[in-house]
Amino acid sequence: TAGYWNVGKGSTWEGGIREPAFAYWPGVIEPESKSTEVVSSLDLFPTISSLLGVEMPEKPYDGKDMSSVLLEKEGKSLHESLFFYNGFRGNCKGPRPGVRGPAAVRHGKYKAHFCTSPGLGGCDHCPTIFHDPPLLFNVEIDPSEAYPLTANGKQPTDPEVKKVVDEINAALEKELSTFTFGNLITPPPLPSEKYDGKYMYGVCCDRSKNCKCNGDPNLTIN
């Protein structure tokens, strides 16, 4: 959907994260209505909770209540800055070398990359690169991210671009100071996943091979 020319899923380029969403609610959502507001799968939980009238537990959430985008003609996204984290391939584990955090951010009509690397499909001659100032695009008119508004190692001189870069850098520092990483807890296996006395998983046998694996699935201990 982004018309991306290079790498895709598993990266924070638009080709890896940008996709359409559809909502169907007869009598509530206006048929054939459209919105270009920025929403995320992170927003599903708070949005559905709001529509059901259910109070969410008092915890920090990255998602926002986007019911206004669904129900109002001019509904606006509550995301001032939506950060994207990348952990699949390359060294884009954070915005700077040795700093764990987001690799990119959507900020209004702009998208900024602090670090770029290939996705799961790989890419010839696409190294991991850290960008200072962040690599900036206007993705409303350039969804394929072909025409950068900044250059690595050169601070912007255009007043609007400079203002946006300053806002993004400030939002990044806030994200780094407030975000807490959790631990992934593997759900218990189902009885149907047991074969020959062992539990079998085949989602990804080896990420060092970009999940392109042949042979038996991974084994986990009960």
N, C-alpha and C positions, 0 to 999 in steps of 0.2 A: 504493500500500500504506500510505502514511502518512495517507491521508484529507486531503491538503493542499488548502487552499481558495484558494490564491493563485497563486504562481509555482512553477516546477518546475526542470527540468533546466538545468544551468548555474549554479545558485545553490547555496548551502550550507544552505538550508532543508531540512528532512527530505524534502520533495517532490522535491528535486533529487538526494539521495544515498541515501535509504533504500529498500531493496528486499530481497525474500527471496532466499535462496540454497538450492540443492538439491544434495545429494551422494548418490551411488548407488554402493555397493560391496557386492555380495551376499556374505554370510558374514562381513563385517567390520563394516560400519555397521548398527546395529540398525534394522530396518524401522520406519517411521513414528515414529522418534524426533525430538524437537524440541529446539531450544535458542534462547534469547533473548540469548545472549552476543553482544557486539559484535565482528564480524570485518570485514575489508576485502579488496578485490581485491588490495591490497598484500601480503596474507598468502599468496597463492597460491604464489609462488615459494619462500619458506622452508618452507611446509607440505609441498608436494610433494617438495622436496629432502629433508626429514626422513623422509618416508614411504618414499622410495627409498633412504635411507641414503647420500645424496650430500652431501659437505661443501660448503658455500657458500664462495665467495671471501671473503677477509678484507676486507670493505668495510662501511661503515655501511648498514643497511637500515631502512626505515620499517616494513616488514612483520614479522610475528611467526609463529613456528611454532604453528599452531592445530590440530595433529593431535589434541590432547586434547579439543577441542570436538567433533571428528568421531567420535572413538572411545570417549570416556568419557561415561557418563550425566550426571555432574556436572562435566564439563570446563569450565574457566574461561578466559575471554579473557585474553591476556597484555597487552592494551592498558590501561594505566592512564589514559592520555589519548591519544585519536586525533584528530589535527588535520586540518582540512579547508582546502584552499587554493582560492581563487576567482579566475579570471582571464578570465572570459568577457564580463562586462558590468558597467557601472557602475565604481565606483572602489574596490571592495573588494579591493585588492591587498595589504592587510595589516591588522593589528589596530588601527593608529592612522594618522592622516594622515601620509604621508611615510615610513612604516615598511613595508617589504616582509615579508610573512609570512602566517600563517594568518588566515582570516576567522572560523573557528568551531572548536569542539572538542567531542568527546563524552567525558565524564568519568563513568564508571559509569552511573547511571540519568539523569544530567543532561546537557544539551546547552547550550552557551554560545555566543553570537554576539558577537564583537568588532566586527563590521561586517556590515550587512545591505544587500542590493540585489536587484533583480529577476534572474530567470534569462533563458535564451535567448528564451523566449516573451514577455518584457516584462511590464509590469504598470502600469496607470494609477495615478497617485498613489502610487507606491512609490519614494521617493527612496533614495539611498545614505545610510546613517546609521552613524556610529561610536558605540559604546556603552561607557560607563564609569560604573558597573561593567558587565561583560558582560551581555548580555541572556540570562537563564537560564530554562530550562524543565526540568521533569521529564518526559522523553519516554517513560518507561515508562507513564505514565498520561495523558500529553498529547502524543501523537505528531504532532498537527497544529500544535503550538506556538501554541496560542491563549491560554494563560494564563501570562504571564511571572511569574517569582518575584522579579524585580528591576525597578527603574525607572531610566532614564537620568539620571545626575546625582545620584542619591541612593544613598548607601552602605547596604547591607542592615543591618537590626537583628536579624532572626531569627538565632539562634545557628547553626543548621544551614546556612542559606543563606550566612551570612557565612563559615563554615568552608569551604564548597564554593568560594565565590568566591576566597578566599585561596589554596586549593589550585590552582585553575585559573590564577590570575595567576602563581603560582610556576612552574607547568608551562609557561606561555607564555614566560616569560623564559628558561627553559632551552631551549625549542624555538628561540627567536630567536637564542640564543648558539651553538647547535650545528648548526642546519640549514644546508646548503650547496646553493645553487641550481645546477643543471646547465644545459647547453645542449641544446636539442632538435636532434637530427640527423635530417634527412630521409632515409629509406631510398632506395636507388637505384630508379629506375622500372623497371617490368617491360616487356618488349617489347610485351605486349598493351595497354599504356597509351599507345602511340604512335599518333597519328592525323595524317595529312597531313604527316608529317615532324616533328611536334612532340609532346611529351609533355603529356598533358592530365590535370588534376586537378579534381575537382568536389566535394571534401569540404565546403569552405566558400569561397565566392567573395569574400565581404566581411563581416568580422565587425562592421563599423560598421552593416551592415544586418541584423544578427542572423542571418546565414547564410540569409536569405530572399531568394534571388537567382534571377533569370530570365536566360536567355541562355547564352552559351558558358561552359564551365568555365574555371578559371584556367589559365594557361599557365606552364610552368616551362622553364627553359633546360636542355638536356641537359648 
